[in-house]
Amino acid sequence: MSETDVNTPDVIVIGGGTGGYSTALRAASLGLRVVLAERDLIGGTCLHRGCIPSKAMLHAAELVDGIAEARERWGVKATVDSLDWPALVATRDTIVARNHQGVAGHLRTAGVRVVQGTARLTGPRTVHIEGAGEVTARRGIVLATGSRPRLLPGLSADGRRVVTSDDALFAAGLPASVLVLGGGAIGVEYASFHRSMGAEVTLVEAAGRLLPLEDEDVGRHLARGLKKRGIAVRTGSALTGTELLPDGIRATVRTPKGEELVIEAERLLVAVGRVPVTDGLDLAAAGLAADERGFVAPADWSRLETAVQGIHVVGDLLPPPSLGLAHASFAEGLLVAETLAGLPSRAVDYAAVPRVTYSSPQTASVGLTEAEARARGLDITVNTMPLAATAKGMVHGQGGMVKVIAAADGADGEATGAVLGVHLVGPHVSEMIAESQLIVGWDAEPADVARHIHAHPTLSEAVGETFLTLAGRGLHQH
């Protein structure tokens, strides 16, 4: 890209996280000249502070759990002599660095001009980028500035006693006790990790169940699995006060019965959601404004274009139904890039985007929950199957379930309509959800799925058996 092209590219992308770099790469592959501004590191929160480092650490936790299971359940006399924390951290950081180098390399190869610096809007087609000056987009601007952890009023993170998901894995060493505030996916994953590493863990969620946006049965089975591992799960409970101690925190928690519990822990991990990052972006200069929650809503969801023509939004800046998930941001980036290139592109189907929690046990879902389907007045039929009903489920010994929601047809409630939702809890279900994503996304019916044979013995045959039952062909009726 010439110096002239740098100042007048086709597309300016602000933010180099998953949504931003996927937009830039796809736009460049379609022949558009792209400038990407990132004030921190290419890859964003997902790569450097979220998805990738946390999953690396959760894999290490899985290895530790496996050794305990080998000894206690399978008679393999193995023990964990010690944990080399610096070595674990070094492996995690190597994985992150390799991914960072890979993304940066792809951008270079694609011809995307990456400018390290803060960017702010100066008009509907212009952006001022630190170190590059005023840049004008010929076709459009893409806002992909991401999000940051939300903190409660009066509570600040010090990176040691009070931490957020952005810094929890980067605090020095492992605490002996942790109070996790928030029972969404992030809070559950961090509670699971710290328990695997030997900490005493209390998980507090204000809603009546864990993963409150997921199917009720998912939250119930997950809570059962976490309690079985020794995690104290307190749902319907609220944090009412905190006191910093020299080596930890003292928190007061109100239970559903109105009791006040005092919990002391070395670390308080706050995981109560994330808020969009728009500070310094100067939305008003381009004729835009964030809503009361900080989101920048599109006027046209099929193009993810705002009320200002040519300015598009991807990733965590988008309000629901966008999910704030990296893989959803990736799809949004492709959509916007193709739109800017003048190509027809299908809107993101958020109902068919899978949702995964990488705890032990894991959860994975796609489509409607049972409550959502009933709230819409849909006539449905529901079938569940415990993973322990399969041989492979017995081998893993973690419990769990498969739950399928399908449209019903006929007085007898036989499921002949489209599959509306699939919900899984158990070991490795993050690797099992892709099949269900296709089933929901393609409006398949149970009879369509029942024709396909699932390998035996696998966990996935529980999915197959559930669909066989819905199609009236099951050998193990539930």
N, C-alpha and C positions, 0 to 999 in steps of 0.2 A: 504494500500500500504506500503510495507516494505521500509526501508531506501535505500536498493539497488534499488528497483523499482522507488523510487523518482528520482534517478540520471540517470536511464535508462528506462523511460516510453516508451510506444508505441508512444504517441502523446504529443507534447508540443504546447499549445495554448498561444499566446502572445496577451493579451487583453481580458478583461472580460465583454465587452458590449454584446449587443444582439447576434451579430455574433459569438463572442468568446464563450459565455457560452452555446449557442445552439449547437455549435460544440462539446464542452466538454461533455455536457449531452448525446448527441446522441452517441458519440464515447464510452462513459462509458457504456451506455446501450447495446452496441454491444460487450462488453467484453474487450475493450481496456483500458489500463492503461494510465491515462491522468494527466498531470501537467498543470495547468493554472496559468500564471503569470499576475498579475494586479498591477500596481503601484498606482492606486487610489482606487476607490470603485467598487466592483462587480455590474454590471448593466450598467455601462458606462454613456455616455451623455444622452441617451434616458431616462433612469430611473431617473437620478439624476438632470439633467439640461435641459432636452428637452421634449420628448413626454409626460411623466407621469405628472410632475409638471405643465407643461403648460396646459394640458387638464383638470387637477384639477381646475386651475384658470379660464379656459374658462367655466367650468361648473358653477362656482360661478358667472361669468359674465352673463351666460344664465339666472340664477335665478334673477339677478338684472334687466335684460331686460324684464323678464316675469312679474315682478311687474309693470314696466312702461307700458307694454302692457295691463295688467289687468286694470289699472286705465284709460288709454287713449282710449282703444278700446272696453273694455268689461264692463265698468261701475262698476268695483270692486274698491272701494275707498281705495286702499292700497298705502302705501308710504314706501320708504326706509328712516328710521329715521337717520341712520348713518351706516358707514362701520367699523366693528371691524377688522382692518387689522391684528393685531397679532393673532386673532382667525382664520381668513382665512388662514394665513400662517401656523398655527399649524395644521389645518386639512390637508392642502397640504402635509406638512412634515410627518404627520402620515401615509398618503397613500403611500408616497415614501418609508418610513422606513419599512412598512409592506411588500411591494413588494421586497425591498432589502433583508429583512430577508427570504422571501420565496425563492428567487433565491439562496441565500447562503445555505439555508437548503437543497434545491434540489441537489446542488453540493456535499454537505457533504454526503447525503444519497446515491448518485450515486457512491461515492468513488473517486471523483475527488480531487486531491491534489491541493489546492489553495495556491499559494505563493505570499504574498504581497511584491512587489519589482519591480524595473525597470529591464527589460530584454533586452538583445542585442544579436544579432547573432554573433557567432564566427566561423561558418562554415555552410556547407549545411545540417548538422544534429545536430549541437551543438548550445546551447544557454547558455549565462551566465546570471543567475538570482540573483539579489541582495538578499543576505541572504540565498541562496541555492547553490551558486557556479555554476560550469559547469554541464549542464544537456544534455544528449544525447538522441535524439529521435530515436527509432528503426524503426518507420514507416514514420513519417513525422512531419513537423512543420507547424502551421497555424498562419498566420499573421492577426490579427484582432484589430489593434491599433486605428481604428476610425478616427475622424476628429475634427477640431476646427473651430470656426468662422473665416471668412476671414475679414480682415480690409483693408481699402483703404490706399494707401501711404500717410504718413504725418498725419494720424489720429490714435490716440491711445485711448483705453478705460480706463476710471478712475473709472468705477463702480458706478458713480453718475450722471454726466452730459452726458457722452458718454458711452453707454453700448452695449453689444452684446447679442445675444440670450442666451448665457451661463449664463449671470448674470442679465438680465433684470428683471426677477421675484424675484431676491434676493436683488435688490437695496432697500434702506430704503423707505418705504411709497410709495404713489402713486403720480405721478406728475400731475399738472394741465394741462400741455400741452406736447405733444410728437411729434417729427418729426421722422417718420419711413423711413429709407432709404432702399429700396428693396421691390419690389412687388411680390416676390415669396411666397411660402406657409408660411414660417416663418414670414416674414414681415407682410403679411396680417393677420395672426392670432394675432400677437401682436398689430397691429393697431386696430383690432376688440375688443380685450380685454380692451385696455385702453379707447376706446370710451365708452364701456359699463360701465366702472367705472367712467365716467364723464369727462374724459380729452378731450381737444381740440386736434384733431389728423390730421396731414398732412402726407399722404402716397406718397412717391416719387419713381417712377420706371423709369429707363433709357429706357427700351423697350417701344414699342408703346401700350402695354396693360398689365394689371395685369396677373399674372401666365403665362408668355410668352411661357412656354413649353406646356401649355394646349391648348385645342381647342379655337379658337378665340371667339366663342360664349360664352364659359365659362367665359373668361375674361371680356367680355362685360356685361353679366348678373351680375357677381360678382361686378364689378365697380358700376353698377346701384344700387345694394343693399347696398353697403357701402356708397355711396353718399346719399342715402335716409336716412341713419342713421346719417348723418352730418359729415362724414369723407371727408376731402378735398383730392381727388385723383388726382395726377398729374403724368400722364404717359408721356413717351417721354421726360422726364426731367432729368437733370444731376446736381449733387452736384458739385459746382465749388469752394467753399470756406467755411471754418468754423472759428468761433472765439469763444473761451471759455469766458463765462461771469461768474461773481461770483456765480450766481444761475441758470445757464443754458448755452445755446449756441445760437449763431447767425449764421445762414447758408445762403449761397447764392445759389440759384437754377436757372439754365437756362432752360427756357421753350422751347417747340418745335418751337415757333416763334422767339426765340433768345432773349427774354426778360429776365432780371435778377431780380429775386424775392428775397427779404430778409425775412427770416422766423426766428422768435425767439421762442424758446421753452425751457421748463425746462430740457428736456431730448432729446438726439439724440440716437435713437436705430438703430444700424447698422446691417442689415440683408441682406448682399450682397453675400451670399453663404458660403460654408465651404471648407476647404482644408484638405487633408489627413495628418495624423500625422505619420511622419517617423523619426523625430529627435531622435537621440540616439539609433536608431534601428540597425545601422551599416549594411545596406543592402549589401554593397560591400564585407563584410567579407564572405558572403554566395554566392557571385557571382551574386548579383542582383543590379538593379538600378531603381530608380523611373523615370518616364517620366517628361517632362517639367512642367506638372501640379501637380506633386507630387504623381501621382497614381502608383501603382505596378500592371502592366497588366499581366493577365494570358496568357500563351502560348496555353493553352487548356481550353476553356470556359466550355466544358462539364464536366470537373473535377475541374475547377478553380485552376489549377496547373500552376505554373510559369515555366519559362525556366529551372529552377533548379529543377530537379526531386525530389519530396517529399516535396517541399515547396508550400503551398497553400495559397490563399488569400480570405478573406471574408469581407463584409461590406464596409465601406466608403473608404478603400484603393483601391477598384476596380474602374476603369474608366467606363464611359458609354459603353454598355447599362445598367450596373447596376445602380440602381436608388438612392442609398444613403438613403434608407428607412429601418426602423427597421424590418418590416415584410419581406422585401426582404433579409436582412441579416440573418434572422432566417432560411429562406429556403436555403440560401447559406451554412449555418452551417450544416444543415442536409445533403446536398449534399456532402460536403467535408468529413464529418464523415463517411458516408457510403462508399465513395470512399476509404478512408484510411482503412476501415474494409474489403475491397475487394468485396463489394456488388455492383451490377449494380444499377445505380441511374440516373434518367432523369435530364438533364440540366435544370436550371431555365429558365422558359419562361417569360422573362421580359415584353413582350407585354401584358401578362395576369396578371401582378401585379397591383393591384388597387392603385390609388393615391388620397389622401384625404387632403383637407384643412379645418381645424376645426374652421373657422370663422363664423360669422353670416351675411349673409347666408353662408352655407357650400358648398363646391364643392367636387365631387367625380367622378373619371374617370377610365376607363380601356380600353386598346387597342389603336388603331390609332385615331389621330385627322383627321378632314376632309382634312386639308392641307397636312398632311403626306400621306394619301391615294391617293390624287390627284398627289402629287409629285412622287409617285411610278408608276404613269400611270394606276392606277386601275380604272375600270369602276364601279362607285358606285352610290348608291341612298341614300339620306339623309332625315330623317324625324325628326321634332321637335314638342314638345308639351309643352305649358306653364303649370306649376303646377297649376296656378290659374284657369285652365279649369276644374279642379276636385273640388269636394265639399270640400275635406279635404285640398286642397291647398288654397281654399278661407278661410277656418277656420284659417289656420296659417297666411295668409296674408303677406307672405314674398316674393311672386313672385317666380321666378326660372323657370327651364325648364328641359326637358328630350330631349336629342339629340342622335339619333342612326344612325350609318353609317354602311351600309351593301353592300356587293358585288352585283352588278346588273347583270341581265341576260335577254337578249332579247331586241328587238328594243324599246319596250315601257318602258324600265328601271325598270320593275317589280323586286323587291328584292327577289330573290330566292336563292341567294348565302349566304355564311357565314356572320355572324355579325362581323364587323371589329373593332368597337369601340362604347362605350356608355359613355355619358357625362351628369352629373347631377349637377344642382345648386338649392339650396333651403334648407329648414329646414330638419335636420335629414338625409340628403342624405348619410352621412357616414355609416349609418346603412342599406342603401338600395343597396349599390354597390355590395354586395356579390353575389346576383343573377346574375348581369351582368358579374361579374368575371367568373362565371361558363359558362355563355352563350358564352363569347369570348374564354375562355380557351378550351371549348369543340367544338368549330367551329359550334355552333348551327346556324340554319337558322331562319329567322323571323317566318316562318310557324311552326317551332318546338315550339317556345316560345308561339305563339298565341293559341296553344291548351290548355295552362295552364291558370287557372282562378285566377285572382288577387282579393283579398278581397276588398269589398266596405263597407264603404268609407275609403280608405287609400291613402297616397301619392303614394304608389307603383303601384296603378292601372294606373297612368299616364305612367309608364313604359310598362305595359301590353297593354294599348291602342295604344302606339307608335308602338309596334310590330304587333298588329292587323292591323294597317293601312299599314305597310310595307308588310304584308301578303295579302293585298287586302280585309280585312274583317272589317276594322275599321268603327265605327259608327260616328266618328268625324274626317273627313278627314282633313289633314293639307297640 
